Amino acid sequence: MNTQAHVSDDAAARTLGGAKTVLALDLGTTTGWALRGYDGLITSGTVSFKPSRFDGGGMRYLRFQNWLSEMDRLVGPFEAIYFEEVRRHIGTDAAHVFGGLMAVLTAWAELRGVPYQGVPVGTIKKSATGKGNANKAAMIEAARKRGFSPADDNEADAIAILFWAIETGGGFA
């Protein structure tokens, strides 16, 4: 898990319509996450929703829902959620997992009145690296340049999503 004090309270109040606790997600079996807390501290990491061999088909989604609720309870309430909006997947299984996680995320956010927004992959990559088709290594390097040590490309993508949201006011700058 990474922790960096990057955003002052004053800057947090000016960005994202004043939203302070913001969650950014790279949805997948290994989900990358980055969080700007109410105090401006940015924390990131990954969490695995890989089912065990004894799990039913819906267990990964129940675990994700419980993880969202626990994060919200511990550091929230979330005032905005941003996630990587993937339009094309290499494999069918990845597409199914992404769709299921996105359905859980959007339903969870709707139920609690938390605004959420998908951010296109190319937008995230261009914001982080200057290239809309940057590879995984370039995304990890971009996170390192910001002072983080991402465990993998999932965490690096979540960090990039969070900084995109902060720097663009959620796409409205």
C-alpha positions in Angstrom: 0.0 0.0 0.0 1.2 3.5 -0.9 0.6 6.6 1.1 1.6 10.1 0.0 0.5 13.6 1.2 0.0 15.2 -2.2 -3.1 17.5 -1.9 -3.5 20.2 0.6 -6.9 20.8 2.3 -7.2 24.0 0.3 -6.6 22.3 -3.0 -9.0 19.5 -2.1 -11.7 22.0 -1.4 -11.2 23.7 -4.8 -11.2 20.5 -6.9 -14.0 18.1 -7.8 -16.7 20.5 -6.6 -15.3 20.5 -3.1 -15.5 16.6 -2.8 -12.8 15.5 -0.5 -12.9 11.8 -0.1 -12.5 10.4 -3.7 -12.0 6.8 -4.8 -10.5 5.8 -8.1 -10.7 2.2 -9.3 -9.2 0.0 -12.1 -11.8 -2.7 -12.0 -10.7 -6.3 -12.6 -10.0 -9.6 -10.8 -7.1 -7.7 -9.3 -8.6 -4.3 -8.7 -6.3 -1.3 -8.4 -7.5 1.5 -6.1 -6.4 5.0 -5.1 -8.1 7.1 -2.5 -7.8 10.8 -1.6 -9.0 11.0 2.0 -10.8 13.9 3.7 -7.3 15.1 4.9 -5.8 15.2 1.4 -3.7 12.1 2.0 -3.5 9.8 -1.0 -3.4 6.0 -0.4 -3.3 3.3 -3.0 -3.1 -0.5 -3.4 -4.6 -3.5 -5.0 -7.2 -6.0 -3.8 -7.9 -9.5 -5.4 -11.4 -10.7 -6.1 -10.3 -14.0 -7.5 -12.7 -16.7 -6.5 -11.5 -19.8 -4.8 -12.4 -23.2 -6.3 -15.2 -23.6 -3.8 -16.9 -20.2 -4.4 -20.1 -19.8 -6.3 -20.2 -17.5 -9.4 -21.3 -14.5 -7.5 -18.9 -14.5 -4.6 -16.3 -12.2 -6.2 -19.1 -9.6 -6.6 -20.3 -10.0 -3.0 -16.7 -9.6 -1.9 -16.3 -6.4 -4.0 -19.5 -5.0 -2.6 -18.4 -5.7 1.0 -15.0 -4.2 0.2 -16.6 -1.0 -1.0 -18.8 -0.8 2.1 -15.8 -1.4 4.4 -13.7 1.2 2.7 -16.5 3.7 2.8 -17.0 2.9 6.5 -13.3 3.3 7.4 -12.3 6.3 5.3 -15.5 7.7 3.9 -18.1 8.6 3.2 -17.0 8.7 -0.5 -18.0 11.9 -2.2 -17.1 10.8 -5.7 -15.9 7.6 -7.4 -14.0 7.4 -10.7 -13.2 4.2 -12.6 -11.5 3.1 -15.8 -14.1 2.7 -18.4 -13.0 -0.1 -20.7 -14.8 -0.4 -24.0 -12.9 -3.4 -25.4 -11.4 -6.4 -23.7 -9.0 -8.9 -25.1 -10.8 -11.9 -23.5 -14.5 -12.8 -22.8 -13.8 -13.6 -19.2 -12.2 -10.2 -18.5 -15.2 -8.5 -20.1 -17.6 -10.5 -17.9 -15.7 -9.7 -14.7 -15.4 -6.0 -15.6 -19.2 -5.8 -16.4 -20.1 -7.5 -13.1 -17.8 -5.3 -11.0 -19.1 -2.2 -12.8 -22.7 -3.3 -12.2 -22.0 -3.8 -8.5 -20.1 -0.4 -8.3 -22.8 1.6 -10.0 -25.6 0.0 -8.0 -23.7 0.5 -4.7 -23.1 4.2 -5.6 -26.7 4.8 -6.7 -28.0 3.3 -3.5 -25.9 5.7 -1.4 -26.2 8.7 -3.7 -22.5 8.8 -4.5 -21.6 10.4 -7.9 -19.5 8.1 -10.1 -17.9 8.5 -13.5 -16.2 6.2 -16.0 -13.0 7.6 -17.5 -11.9 6.3 -20.9 -8.6 4.3 -21.0 -7.0 6.7 -23.5 -7.8 9.7 -21.5 -6.2 8.2 -18.4 -3.1 7.1 -20.3 -2.7 10.5 -22.0 -3.1 12.4 -18.8 -0.5 10.2 -17.0 2.1 9.8 -19.8 1.3 12.1 -22.6 0.4 9.1 -24.9 -3.1 7.7 -25.2 -1.7 4.3 -26.0 0.9 4.0 -23.3 1.9 0.5 -22.2 1.8 -0.9 -18.7 5.4 -0.1 -17.9 4.9 3.5 -18.9 1.9 3.8 -16.5 3.9 2.3 -13.7 6.8 4.7 -14.4 4.3 7.7 -14.4 3.1 6.6 -10.9 6.7 6.3 -9.7 7.4 9.9 -11.0 4.6 11.1 -8.7 6.3 9.4 -5.7 4.4 6.1 -5.5 5.6 2.5 -5.7 2.7 0.7 -7.4 2.6 -3.1 -7.0 1.4 -3.5 -10.5 -0.2 -1.8 -13.5 -3.6 -2.0 -11.8 -2.5 0.2 -8.9 -0.7 2.5 -11.3 -3.8 3.0 -13.4 -5.9 3.8 -10.3 -3.3 6.4 -9.2 -3.5 7.9 -12.7 -7.3 8.0 -12.6 -7.2 9.8 -9.2 -4.8 12.4 -10.4 -6.8 12.9 -13.6 -9.9 13.5 -11.5 -8.0 15.9 -9.1 -6.3 17.8 -11.9 -9.3 18.2 -14.2 -11.9 18.6 -11.5 -13.5 15.4 -12.7 -13.2 16.3 -16.3 -14.6 19.8 -16.0 -11.4 21.8 -15.9 
